Amino acid sequence: MTDQFDLTDEDLEPVYATLHFYHDDPESMRRLRECLDAPDVKAAVRDFHEWLRRQSDSENAEYANAIDQLREKMFEVFSDRGLDPWCE
């Protein structure tokens, strides 16, 4: 089986999808807002990760260790959900 990262542009065909949201359904509007906010949430996660990385450079070893554990947990949570906010 080919790993998804081994694919080239020639191996890929475009995927087209149509999403339907209904303005009179609050749940549908909530899902629309989640879709629209997704790029900003991804950017916020990256910004937070970068801030954590800078914090882990602390002279205080105990603090740096705690920050590194937090970063590891962050990667674990995303991985468990099959998400990679670092991919383009």
Secondary structure, 3 states (H helix, E strand, C coil): CCCHHHCCHHHCCCCCCCCCCCCCCHHHHHHHHHHHHHHHHHHHHHHHHHHHHHHCCCCCHHHHHHHHHHHHHHHHHHHHCCCCCCCC
